[in-house]
Amino acid sequence: QVQLVESGGGSVQPGGSLRLSCAASGFHLDFYTVGWFRQAPGKEREAVFSRSESGGNTWYSDSVKGRFTFSRDETENTVYLQMNNLKPEDTAVYYCAAKYEAVHAFEFETDWEEYDYWGQGTQVTVSS
């Protein structure tokens, strides 16, 4: 069964940290462009991070640059999003996503409609 399973969301105070995990099963992330997205109530889904399938090209949205860090564990087929110095405006449901690449891909992807697989979403709430 092909799926992405997320974990790690929660409630924190401003300035706090969380690490989101996204474990893939039924396929290997090596052949996929990977993205992290978020959606706040009443707002459109937005990309916060993307990594090209080749691994050589990454992108962070301006709103999270310098605070969020992507990493991956190839042996565990899992990717992570470390979120530091969280702000109330980071409150949203966070999703990981994977886009299959038939050939080596060197560009990241920020359009959520281009992704093939999605995690179930995990809530992140930043509030004092």
C-alpha positions in Angstrom: 0.0 0.0 0.0 1.4 3.3 -1.1 1.2 5.9 1.6 2.8 8.8 3.5 2.3 8.8 7.2 3.0 12.0 9.1 3.6 12.6 12.8 5.0 15.2 15.1 2.5 18.0 15.1 1.2 19.6 18.3 0.7 22.8 20.2 3.6 25.0 21.2 4.2 28.6 22.4 5.7 31.2 20.1 9.4 30.6 19.8 9.0 26.9 20.3 10.1 24.0 18.1 8.5 20.9 16.5 9.8 18.3 14.2 7.5 16.8 11.7 8.1 13.3 10.3 6.8 11.8 7.1 7.4 8.1 6.5 6.8 6.6 3.1 5.7 3.0 2.5 5.0 1.1 -0.7 7.4 3.2 -2.6 10.9 4.8 -2.2 11.4 8.5 -1.9 14.5 8.3 -4.0 12.5 8.7 -7.2 10.3 11.5 -6.0 10.4 15.2 -5.6 9.3 16.0 -2.1 7.4 18.9 -0.6 6.0 20.2 2.6 2.8 22.2 2.4 0.5 23.8 4.9 -3.0 25.0 5.0 -4.5 27.4 7.5 -8.3 27.8 8.0 -9.8 29.8 5.3 -6.5 29.9 3.3 -5.2 28.1 0.3 -2.7 25.4 0.6 0.8 26.8 0.3 4.2 25.3 -0.2 6.8 25.8 2.5 9.6 23.5 1.2 10.4 21.5 -1.8 13.4 19.3 -2.7 14.1 18.1 -6.3 14.2 14.3 -6.9 17.9 14.7 -7.7 18.4 16.2 -4.3 20.5 19.1 -5.7 17.9 21.8 -5.6 15.9 22.9 -2.6 13.5 25.7 -1.9 12.0 27.3 1.2 9.3 29.9 1.3 10.4 33.3 2.5 8.1 32.9 5.5 10.0 30.0 6.9 13.5 30.4 5.5 16.0 30.4 8.3 13.6 28.8 10.7 12.6 25.5 9.1 15.0 22.8 8.0 14.4 19.8 5.8 16.2 16.5 6.3 15.8 12.9 5.2 16.8 9.4 6.4 17.2 7.2 3.3 17.4 4.0 5.3 14.1 4.8 7.0 12.6 6.2 3.9 11.5 9.2 5.9 11.7 12.9 5.6 11.5 15.5 8.3 10.8 19.2 8.8 12.4 20.8 11.8 10.6 23.9 12.7 12.2 26.4 15.0 11.2 29.8 16.4 7.6 29.0 15.5 5.2 31.9 15.2 1.4 32.1 15.5 1.2 32.6 11.7 2.7 29.1 11.3 -0.5 27.6 12.7 -1.9 25.3 10.0 -2.3 21.7 9.0 1.0 20.5 7.6 1.2 18.0 4.8 4.1 16.1 3.2 3.8 15.2 -0.5 5.7 13.3 -3.1 5.8 13.7 -6.9 7.0 10.8 -9.0 9.7 11.6 -11.5 10.2 9.3 -14.4 13.6 10.7 -15.2 16.0 12.6 -13.0 14.4 15.9 -12.0 16.6 18.9 -11.0 13.8 21.4 -10.2 11.8 21.7 -7.0 8.0 21.9 -7.3 5.8 24.3 -5.4 2.5 23.6 -7.1 0.5 21.3 -4.9 -1.5 20.0 -7.8 1.6 18.4 -9.3 2.1 16.0 -6.4 1.0 12.4 -6.5 0.9 11.3 -2.9 -0.1 13.1 0.2 0.2 12.5 3.9 -2.9 12.7 6.1 -1.8 16.0 7.6 -0.8 17.0 11.1 -2.0 20.0 13.0 0.6 22.6 14.2 -0.8 25.2 16.6 1.4 28.1 17.8 -0.2 30.1 20.6 0.6 31.7 23.9 
